Amino acid sequence: MKQTNNPYYRTSILVLFCAFVLVGCNETVQTEGYSNETSMRGLLPQADKIVNDGLLDEDPYIRTTAVEVVATTARMQFMPIVERLLMDKIVPVRFSAALAVGDTKYRDAKSALNALYKSPDDNTRLAAAYALYKLGDKNKLAAFGQAISSKNMSVRANAVFLLGKCGDKSSLTPLYWAKDADDSDDKVRFQAAEAIAKLGDEKIYPKLWTMILNINADDRILGLRAMGALGTELARGALTTALSDPNEVLEVRLVAAEQLGQLGYTDGEPVVLEVFTKNLTENMDNNDAERVKVLTALATGQIRTANLTKYLPKLLKDRSKLVRLAAAKAVFQCQMTRLEN
């Protein structure tokens, strides 16, 4: 599948870690995965160690992914480490750390964010602006106005991505501009479409439908993620169509299963379960197997049925750090659901 060298535009595996918003699930999803609640709770120390090690890893890609797990599962005990990563020498790590501070509203890092906002790097400054906005400085929304028309496509893509996360519907006009601008590249257009979907504008549905019909599987995955963000009945139908297509590639079907799980539906359980029961990764090369296992773990964390969660201990011991981080995220999501019940 197509990869990208851009550290900010989240295709490949990393895009899948940062895309999840935990929404309300129906009663079946909330309770079904806890037939052995004590066993699931016993996985937490192992999952915590995986994330702690990831935050301290020498590989910036692993550090960035670990930060995303902390942010999306609100494991606040790790935020002091995340705060230190605001000063990381690698820009994508600083970028993700700033987003984590904003998403978790970790006010202890506000002074560090103010310093980061003065960074000469446009992407770092945008991330700091987003975090400060989430901490209550609504004036920082203006920081995205100039960035969204930047000639640098990474900056423009990040501006639209963050506007979608800000949740302010007044951003729809500039987002549609970015989507339709003649000089916007594909990554900007796709990111803008997802941002518009996050803001709940149903008019974006036809664009999302064209994305999931794209010849490139990674682009279809982006379209499915955006459908999940939109969350309407039409969007659910599109996700179900991708899930049930026997000719669709496994990775795309797993993302459809995960997105349906996020919306509270367990339709994707059989597709995810087959990865385990039929050992579908056995004859794959290492990269493809890693990608499928990551997607499988992430889908498990959203669907959370007992048939799937029983395989998390195996995934937590996988040789791939990315797979282990995805499994740790699933454990945290299961624990969050238990606490909400």
C-alpha positions in Angstrom: 0.0 0.0 0.0 1.1 3.6 -0.6 3.2 5.2 2.0 4.2 8.9 2.5 7.3 10.6 3.6 5.4 13.5 5.2 5.6 13.2 9.0 2.5 15.2 9.6 0.0 13.8 7.1 -1.1 10.7 8.9 -1.4 7.9 6.4 0.2 4.5 7.0 -0.1 3.1 10.5 0.2 6.3 12.5 -3.0 7.8 11.0 -4.9 5.0 12.6 -3.8 5.7 16.1 -4.9 9.3 16.2 -8.3 9.0 14.5 -10.4 7.6 17.3 -12.9 9.6 19.4 -14.6 7.5 22.1 -18.3 7.9 21.7 -21.2 6.4 23.4 -21.8 2.7 22.6 -24.9 0.6 22.9 -25.4 -1.6 25.9 -24.3 -4.7 24.1 -20.9 -3.3 23.2 -20.4 -1.9 26.7 -20.9 -5.1 28.6 -20.3 -8.0 26.3 -16.5 -7.9 26.5 -16.2 -8.3 30.2 -17.2 -11.8 30.9 -13.7 -12.1 32.5 -13.4 -8.6 33.9 -10.6 -9.6 36.4 -8.5 -10.9 33.5 -8.9 -7.7 31.5 -8.1 -5.6 34.5 -4.9 -7.7 35.0 -3.7 -6.6 31.6 -3.5 -2.9 32.6 0.0 -3.0 34.2 1.4 -4.7 31.1 -0.3 -2.1 28.8 1.0 0.7 31.0 4.5 -0.5 30.7 4.2 -0.7 26.9 3.1 2.9 26.7 5.7 4.1 29.2 8.5 2.3 27.2 7.1 3.8 24.0 7.2 7.4 25.3 10.9 6.9 26.1 11.8 4.9 23.0 14.7 6.1 20.8 12.5 5.9 17.7 10.5 9.1 17.2 7.8 7.2 15.3 7.3 5.0 18.4 7.3 8.1 20.7 4.7 9.8 18.6 2.5 6.8 18.5 2.7 6.3 22.3 1.7 10.0 22.7 -1.3 9.4 20.5 -2.3 6.4 22.7 -2.1 8.5 25.9 -4.1 11.3 24.3 -6.9 9.2 23.0 -7.3 7.1 26.2 -6.6 9.9 28.7 -4.0 8.0 30.7 -3.2 11.1 32.7 -0.4 9.5 34.7 1.8 9.7 31.6 1.2 13.4 30.9 4.3 14.6 32.8 6.4 12.6 30.3 4.3 13.9 27.4 4.9 17.4 28.7 8.7 16.8 28.5 8.2 15.7 24.9 7.0 19.2 24.0 10.7 20.0 23.9 11.6 16.9 21.8 14.1 17.5 19.1 11.8 15.9 16.5 9.0 18.1 15.2 6.3 15.4 14.8 6.9 14.3 18.4 6.4 17.9 19.6 3.4 18.2 17.4 1.7 15.2 18.8 2.7 16.1 22.4 1.0 19.5 22.1 -2.1 17.9 20.7 -2.2 15.5 23.6 -1.9 18.4 26.1 -4.9 20.0 24.4 -7.0 16.9 24.1 -6.5 16.0 27.8 -6.7 19.6 29.0 -3.5 19.1 30.9 -3.1 22.6 32.3 0.2 22.0 34.0 1.8 22.3 30.6 0.4 25.7 29.7 3.6 27.6 30.3 5.5 25.1 28.1 2.9 25.6 25.4 3.3 29.4 25.5 7.0 28.9 24.9 6.2 26.4 22.1 3.9 28.9 20.5 6.9 31.1 19.7 8.6 28.3 17.8 9.9 29.2 14.3 8.4 26.0 13.0 4.9 26.6 11.6 3.6 23.1 12.3 4.8 23.2 15.9 3.3 26.6 16.4 0.0 25.4 15.0 -0.1 22.5 17.4 0.7 24.8 20.3 -2.1 27.1 19.2 -4.5 24.2 19.1 -3.6 23.1 22.6 -3.9 26.7 24.0 -7.3 26.9 22.3 -8.5 23.7 24.0 -7.2 25.1 27.3 -9.5 28.1 26.9 -7.6 30.7 24.8 -10.2 31.1 22.1 -8.2 33.8 20.3 -5.8 31.1 19.2 -8.4 30.0 16.6 -7.2 32.9 14.5 -3.8 31.3 14.2 -5.2 28.9 11.6 -6.5 31.6 9.3 -3.1 32.4 7.7 -1.9 28.8 7.9 -4.8 27.4 5.9 -3.7 29.4 2.9 0.0 28.5 3.3 1.8 27.4 0.2 3.4 24.7 2.3 1.0 21.8 1.9 2.1 20.2 5.2 1.1 23.4 7.1 -2.1 23.7 5.2 -3.0 20.0 5.8 -2.3 20.4 9.5 -4.3 23.6 9.7 -7.4 21.9 8.3 -6.8 18.8 10.5 -6.7 21.0 13.6 -9.7 23.1 12.7 -11.7 19.9 12.5 -10.5 19.0 16.0 -11.3 22.4 17.4 -15.0 21.7 16.8 -16.0 25.3 15.8 -18.5 25.2 13.0 -17.5 28.7 11.9 -14.5 26.9 10.4 -16.6 25.3 7.8 -16.1 28.1 5.3 -12.3 28.0 5.3 -12.4 24.3 5.3 -14.5 24.1 2.2 -12.1 26.7 0.6 -9.1 24.5 1.4 -10.9 21.4 0.0 -11.7 23.2 -3.3 -8.7 25.4 -3.8 -6.9 24.8 -7.1 -3.5 24.6 -5.4 -4.5 22.2 -2.6 -3.0 18.8 -3.0 -4.7 15.5 -2.3 -3.6 15.3 1.3 -5.1 18.7 2.0 -8.4 17.9 0.3 -8.7 14.6 2.1 -7.9 16.1 5.4 -10.3 18.9 4.9 -13.1 16.5 4.0 -12.5 14.6 7.2 -12.4 17.8 9.2 -15.7 18.9 7.7 -17.2 15.5 8.6 -16.0 15.9 12.2 -17.9 19.2 12.3 -21.1 17.3 11.3 -21.8 18.8 7.9 -23.7 16.2 6.0 -23.1 17.9 2.7 -19.7 16.4 2.7 -21.1 12.9 2.2 -20.7 12.7 -1.6 -17.1 13.7 -1.3 -16.5 11.0 1.3 -18.2 8.4 -1.0 -15.8 9.3 -3.8 -12.9 8.8 -1.4 -14.0 5.2 -0.5 -14.3 4.4 -4.2 -10.7 5.5 -4.8 -8.4 3.0 -6.4 -5.8 3.5 -3.7 -6.6 1.5 -0.5 -5.0 4.1 1.8 -7.3 6.8 0.4 -10.3 4.5 0.9 -9.2 4.1 4.5 -9.1 7.9 4.9 -12.6 8.0 3.5 -13.9 5.4 5.9 -12.4 7.3 8.8 -14.2 10.4 7.7 -17.4 8.4 7.4 -17.0 7.3 10.9 -16.4 10.9 12.0 -19.6 11.9 10.2 -21.6 9.2 11.9 -24.9 9.5 10.1 -27.0 6.6 8.9 -25.8 7.1 5.4 -22.2 7.0 6.7 -23.0 3.8 8.6 -24.4 2.3 5.4 -21.1 3.2 3.5 -19.1 1.6 6.3 -21.2 -1.6 6.2 -20.8 -1.8 2.4 -17.1 -1.7 2.7 -17.1 -4.2 5.5 -19.3 -6.7 3.6 -17.4 -6.5 0.2 -15.6 -9.8 -0.2 -13.4 -8.3 -2.9 -12.2 -5.5 -0.6 -8.7 -5.7 0.8 -8.5 -6.9 4.4 -7.0 -3.7 5.8 -9.9 -1.6 4.5 -12.5 -4.0 5.9 -10.7 -3.9 9.3 -10.9 -0.1 9.3 -14.6 -0.3 8.4 -15.1 -2.7 11.3 -13.3 -0.4 13.7 -15.3 2.6 12.6 -18.6 0.8 13.0 -17.4 -0.3 16.5 -16.7 3.4 17.3 -20.3 4.1 16.4 -21.5 1.3 18.7 -22.1 -1.5 16.2 -20.5 -5.0 16.4 -21.1 -5.9 12.7 -17.4 -6.1 12.1 -16.6 -8.8 14.7 -16.5 -11.7 12.3 -14.1 -9.9 10.0 -11.7 -9.1 12.9 -12.1 -12.6 14.4 -11.0 -14.3 11.3 -7.6 -12.6 11.6 -7.1 -14.7 14.7 -9.0 -17.9 14.0 -7.7 -18.3 10.4 -4.2 -16.9 11.2 -4.5 -14.5 8.2 -1.1 -12.9 8.8 0.8 -16.2 8.6 1.9 -15.9 5.0 2.3 -12.1 4.9 5.6 -10.2 4.9 6.5 -8.5 8.1 5.3 -5.1 7.1 1.9 -6.3 5.9 1.5 -8.5 8.9 2.3 -5.6 11.3 -0.2 -3.4 9.6 -3.0 -6.0 9.8 -2.2 -6.7 13.4 -2.3 -3.0 14.3 -5.7 -2.6 12.6 -7.0 -5.7 14.3 -6.0 -4.5 17.7 -7.5 -1.1 17.0 -10.8 -2.6 15.8 -10.8 -4.8 18.9 -10.5 -1.8 21.1 -13.6 -0.3 19.5 -15.8 -3.4 19.2 -14.8 -4.8 22.7 -16.7 -8.1 22.6 -15.4 -11.1 24.6 -14.8 -13.0 21.4 -12.1 -10.4 20.4 -10.7 -9.1 23.7 -9.6 -12.6 24.7 -6.9 -12.3 22.0 -5.4 -9.0 23.5 -2.9 -10.8 25.7 -1.3 -12.3 22.6 -1.2 -9.0 20.8 0.4 -7.4 23.9 3.3 -9.7 23.5 3.8 -9.3 19.8 7.4 -8.6 18.6 6.3 -5.3 17.0 6.2 -2.2 19.2 3.4 -0.7 17.1 1.3 -3.8 17.5 1.9 -3.8 21.3 0.9 -0.1 21.5 -2.3 -0.7 19.5 -3.1 -3.6 21.9 -2.4 -1.4 24.9 -4.7 1.2 23.5 -7.4 -1.5 23.2 -6.9 -2.5 26.8 -7.3 1.1 28.0 -10.5 1.5 25.9 -12.0 -1.6 27.4 -11.1 -0.3 30.9 -12.6 3.1 30.1 -15.9 1.4 29.1 -16.0 -0.6 32.3 -15.6 2.5 34.4 -18.4 4.3 32.5 -20.8 1.5 33.2 
